Amino acid sequence: MDERWRRRRIVNVLAQGACVLAVGVAVLPLAALLVFVGSEGLAGLDWSFFTELPRPVGEAGGGMANAIVGTLEMVAIAAAIGVPPGVMAGIYLSEFAGGGFAKVVRFSVDVLAGVPSIVVGIFVYTMLVLWMGRFSAIAGGVALSILMLPTVTVTTQELLRMVPDGLREAALALGIPRWRTTLRVVLRTAAPGIATGVMLAVARAAGETAPLLFTALNNRFWSQGIDQPTASLTVQIYTYAVSPFEDWHRQAWAAALVLVGMVLTVNIAARIVLRHRVE
């Protein structure tokens, strides 16, 4: 008996050690990325970076105020367009779907998730930019919303499936309609996980460059409206990173740090708000 107990203790310790090692391997790349981007980007951060426009080519200094605002605008447009239908599609697939149409929807979502972002950019360029006759933040937001849609849909579907059936049955037994049960019980229970999926989609949208090259293009000045060419941090990072100017390289690292900071801030804020509402 003692031998079996000792063997189980050893196996338990080894399993726990393997789990800790796996977590370390998963967290290490993120930690290394944050440390490296932080060390490179802090040197380029100052007040002018957040308040001034880019300087002319070859002139040192300036900032990316227009790119920061443009990124926030296009991500907000993308979230407004992509999140509601994504959540509703996930609810439909999890709670109400059945038959051949649901299979078509699931297959379409899976295919859309694998479409390269540059293809989405070309599609929106053909369908919207050419129709409007100009590049714009609207076109950029539409392209990013298409990239967000499958992530939000799949996350919502899987999180709703994880809600215990007992909650649904208890609500239905009290005479609550199914649609109200879905919205007030099932969806509320899965809300923190769904919010995490939405934040992942927002993070992907905020980090995309290729679609914006075909839709929002870029703008070294303040945009006059969301229907005009608009600067973004990702396109500005790409432009500065491939340039031969050391000052632009420094600002590219600073922009990368700001972009990572924006994504982390949104994620942390969403988790805090949702945790408070659930409690």
C-alpha positions as CSV (number, residue, x, y, z in Angstrom):
1,M,0.0,0.0,0.0
2,D,2.8,2.4,0.9
3,E,4.6,1.6,-2.4
4,R,1.5,2.4,-4.4
5,W,0.9,5.6,-2.5
6,R,4.5,6.7,-3.0
7,R,4.2,5.9,-6.8
8,R,1.0,8.0,-7.0
9,R,2.7,10.9,-5.2
10,I,5.6,10.8,-7.7
11,V,3.3,10.7,-10.7
12,N,1.2,13.6,-9.3
13,V,4.4,15.7,-8.8
14,L,5.6,14.9,-12.3
15,A,2.2,15.8,-13.8
16,Q,2.1,19.1,-11.9
17,G,5.6,19.9,-13.0
18,A,4.7,19.1,-16.6
19,C,1.7,21.5,-16.3
20,V,3.8,24.3,-14.8
21,L,6.4,23.8,-17.6
22,A,3.7,23.9,-20.3
23,V,2.3,27.1,-18.8
24,G,5.8,28.6,-18.7
25,V,6.4,27.7,-22.4
26,A,3.1,29.3,-23.3
27,V,3.7,32.5,-21.3
28,L,7.4,32.9,-22.2
29,P,6.9,34.2,-25.8
30,L,4.4,36.8,-24.6
31,A,6.7,37.9,-21.8
32,A,9.7,38.1,-24.2
33,L,7.6,40.0,-26.7
34,L,6.5,42.6,-24.1
35,V,10.0,43.0,-22.7
36,F,11.6,43.4,-26.1
37,V,9.0,45.8,-27.5
38,G,9.0,47.7,-24.2
39,S,12.7,48.1,-24.2
40,E,12.9,49.2,-27.8
41,G,9.7,51.4,-27.8
42,L,10.1,53.4,-24.5
43,A,13.0,55.3,-26.0
44,G,10.7,56.7,-28.7
45,L,7.8,57.7,-26.5
46,D,7.4,61.3,-25.5
47,W,4.5,63.8,-25.4
48,S,5.0,64.9,-29.0
49,F,4.5,61.3,-30.2
50,F,0.9,61.4,-28.9
51,T,0.1,65.0,-30.0
52,E,2.0,65.8,-33.2
53,L,1.7,64.7,-36.8
54,P,4.5,62.9,-38.7
55,R,7.3,65.2,-39.9
56,P,8.3,65.4,-43.5
57,V,10.7,62.8,-44.9
58,G,14.2,63.1,-43.5
59,E,13.2,65.5,-40.7
60,A,13.5,64.1,-37.2
61,G,10.8,64.3,-34.5
62,G,7.1,64.4,-34.9
63,G,4.6,61.9,-33.7
64,M,1.7,59.6,-34.7
65,A,-1.4,61.3,-33.2
66,N,-3.3,60.9,-36.4
67,A,-2.5,57.2,-36.7
68,I,-3.5,56.5,-33.1
69,V,-6.9,58.2,-33.6
70,G,-7.3,56.5,-37.0
71,T,-6.7,53.1,-35.5
72,L,-9.2,53.7,-32.8
73,E,-11.8,54.9,-35.3
74,M,-11.4,51.9,-37.6
75,V,-11.4,49.3,-34.8
76,A,-14.5,51.0,-33.4
77,I,-16.2,50.8,-36.8
78,A,-15.2,47.2,-37.2
79,A,-16.5,46.3,-33.7
80,A,-19.8,48.0,-34.4
81,I,-20.2,46.2,-37.7
82,G,-18.8,42.8,-36.8
83,V,-19.5,42.0,-33.2
84,P,-23.4,42.1,-33.1
85,P,-23.9,39.8,-36.1
86,G,-21.1,37.6,-34.9
87,V,-22.7,37.2,-31.5
88,M,-26.1,36.6,-33.0
89,A,-24.8,34.0,-35.4
90,G,-23.1,32.2,-32.5
91,I,-26.4,32.2,-30.5
92,Y,-28.2,30.9,-33.5
93,L,-25.7,28.1,-34.1
94,S,-25.7,27.1,-30.5
95,E,-29.3,27.5,-29.4
96,F,-31.6,27.4,-32.4
97,A,-29.8,25.9,-35.4
98,G,-30.8,22.6,-37.0
99,G,-30.8,21.0,-40.4
100,G,-28.8,21.8,-43.5
101,F,-28.8,25.6,-43.2
102,A,-26.9,25.5,-40.0
103,K,-24.3,23.2,-41.6
104,V,-23.9,25.8,-44.4
105,V,-23.4,28.6,-41.8
106,R,-20.8,26.6,-39.8
107,F,-18.9,25.7,-43.0
108,S,-19.0,29.3,-44.2
109,V,-17.7,30.6,-40.8
110,D,-14.9,28.1,-40.9
111,V,-13.9,29.0,-44.4
112,L,-14.0,32.7,-43.6
113,A,-11.7,32.2,-40.7
114,G,-9.1,30.8,-43.0
115,V,-9.3,33.5,-45.7
116,P,-6.0,35.5,-45.8
117,S,-6.5,39.1,-44.6
118,I,-5.0,40.5,-47.9
119,V,-7.8,38.8,-49.8
120,V,-10.4,40.5,-47.6
121,G,-8.7,43.8,-48.3
122,I,-8.8,43.2,-52.1
123,F,-12.5,42.2,-51.8
124,V,-13.5,45.3,-49.9
125,Y,-11.4,47.5,-52.3
126,T,-13.3,46.1,-55.2
127,M,-16.7,46.2,-53.6
128,L,-16.5,49.4,-51.5
129,V,-13.5,51.6,-52.3
130,L,-14.1,51.6,-56.1
131,W,-17.8,52.2,-55.5
132,M,-17.1,55.2,-53.2
133,G,-14.3,56.4,-55.4
134,R,-11.9,56.9,-52.5
135,F,-10.0,55.1,-49.7
136,S,-11.7,55.7,-46.3
137,A,-11.8,54.7,-42.6
138,I,-15.3,53.2,-43.4
139,A,-13.7,50.7,-45.9
140,G,-11.0,49.9,-43.4
141,G,-13.5,49.2,-40.7
142,V,-15.6,47.0,-43.0
143,A,-12.5,44.9,-43.9
144,L,-11.5,44.5,-40.2
145,S,-15.1,43.6,-39.3
146,I,-15.0,40.7,-41.8
147,L,-11.9,39.4,-40.1
148,M,-13.5,39.8,-36.7
149,L,-16.7,38.0,-37.6
150,P,-15.6,34.3,-37.6
151,T,-13.7,34.7,-34.3
152,V,-16.7,36.2,-32.5
153,T,-19.1,33.7,-34.0
154,V,-17.1,30.6,-33.1
155,T,-16.2,31.9,-29.6
156,T,-19.9,32.7,-28.9
157,Q,-21.0,29.3,-30.1
158,E,-18.5,27.3,-28.1
159,L,-19.0,29.3,-24.9
160,L,-22.8,28.9,-25.1
161,R,-22.4,25.2,-25.5
162,M,-20.4,25.1,-22.3
163,V,-23.3,26.5,-20.3
164,P,-24.9,23.6,-18.4
165,D,-28.3,22.4,-19.7
166,G,-29.6,22.5,-16.2
167,L,-29.8,26.3,-16.3
168,R,-31.8,26.2,-19.5
169,E,-34.1,23.5,-18.2
170,A,-34.7,25.3,-14.9
171,A,-35.6,28.6,-16.7
172,L,-37.9,26.8,-19.1
173,A,-39.6,24.9,-16.2
174,L,-40.5,28.3,-14.7
175,G,-42.3,29.2,-17.9
176,I,-39.7,31.6,-19.2
177,P,-39.8,31.8,-23.1
178,R,-36.8,30.2,-24.8
179,W,-35.6,33.5,-26.3
180,R,-35.6,35.2,-22.9
181,T,-33.9,32.2,-21.4
182,T,-31.2,32.4,-24.0
183,L,-30.7,36.2,-23.5
184,R,-31.1,36.5,-19.7
185,V,-29.7,33.2,-18.5
186,V,-27.5,31.4,-21.1
187,L,-25.9,34.5,-22.7
188,R,-25.3,36.2,-19.3
189,T,-23.6,33.1,-18.0
190,A,-21.3,32.9,-21.0
191,A,-20.7,36.7,-21.2
192,P,-17.2,36.8,-19.7
193,G,-15.9,34.1,-22.1
194,I,-17.7,35.8,-25.1
195,A,-16.1,39.1,-24.1
196,T,-12.7,37.4,-24.2
197,G,-13.4,36.2,-27.7
198,V,-14.5,39.7,-28.7
199,M,-11.3,41.1,-27.3
200,L,-9.3,38.5,-29.3
201,A,-11.1,39.6,-32.4
202,V,-10.4,43.3,-31.6
203,A,-6.7,42.5,-31.0
204,R,-6.5,40.8,-34.4
205,A,-8.3,43.7,-36.1
206,A,-6.0,46.2,-34.4
207,G,-2.9,44.4,-35.6
208,E,-3.9,44.0,-39.3
209,T,-1.9,45.8,-42.0
210,A,-2.6,44.3,-45.4
211,P,-6.4,45.0,-45.5
212,L,-5.8,48.7,-44.6
213,L,-3.3,49.2,-47.4
214,F,-6.2,48.4,-49.8
215,T,-9.0,50.2,-48.0
216,A,-7.9,53.1,-45.7
217,L,-4.5,53.6,-47.4
218,N,-2.7,56.1,-45.2
219,N,-2.7,59.8,-44.4
220,R,0.1,61.9,-43.0
221,F,-2.3,64.5,-41.9
222,W,-5.6,64.6,-39.9
223,S,-8.4,62.9,-41.7
224,Q,-11.3,65.2,-42.6
225,G,-13.8,62.4,-41.9
226,I,-14.4,58.7,-41.8
227,D,-15.1,58.7,-45.6
228,Q,-11.5,60.0,-46.3
229,P,-8.1,58.2,-46.3
230,T,-7.0,57.6,-42.7
231,A,-3.8,56.8,-41.0
232,S,-3.3,53.7,-38.8
233,L,-0.6,52.5,-36.5
234,T,0.0,49.3,-38.3
235,V,0.5,50.9,-41.7
236,Q,2.6,53.6,-40.2
237,I,4.8,51.0,-38.4
238,Y,5.2,49.2,-41.7
239,T,6.2,52.4,-43.6
240,Y,8.6,53.5,-40.9
241,A,10.2,50.0,-40.3
242,V,11.2,49.6,-44.0
243,S,12.6,53.2,-44.2
244,P,16.3,53.9,-44.1
245,F,15.9,56.6,-41.3
246,E,16.9,55.7,-37.8
247,D,14.5,58.1,-36.2
248,W,11.6,56.4,-38.1
249,H,12.8,53.1,-36.8
250,R,12.7,54.5,-33.3
251,Q,9.1,55.7,-33.8
252,A,8.1,52.4,-35.3
253,W,9.1,50.6,-32.1
254,A,7.2,53.3,-30.1
255,A,4.1,52.8,-32.2
256,A,4.4,49.0,-31.7
257,L,4.5,49.5,-27.9
258,V,1.5,51.8,-28.0
259,L,-0.4,49.3,-30.1
260,V,0.4,46.4,-27.7
261,G,-0.6,48.7,-24.8
262,M,-3.9,49.5,-26.3
263,V,-4.8,45.9,-26.8
264,L,-3.7,45.0,-23.2
265,T,-5.7,47.9,-21.8
266,V,-8.9,46.9,-23.6
267,N,-8.6,43.3,-22.5
268,I,-8.0,44.2,-18.9
269,A,-10.7,46.8,-18.8
270,A,-13.3,44.4,-20.4
271,R,-12.4,41.6,-17.9
272,I,-12.7,44.0,-14.9
273,V,-16.1,45.4,-16.0
274,L,-17.6,42.0,-16.9
275,R,-16.3,40.4,-13.6
276,H,-18.0,43.2,-11.7
277,R,-21.3,42.8,-13.6
278,V,-21.3,39.1,-13.1
279,E,-20.6,39.3,-9.4
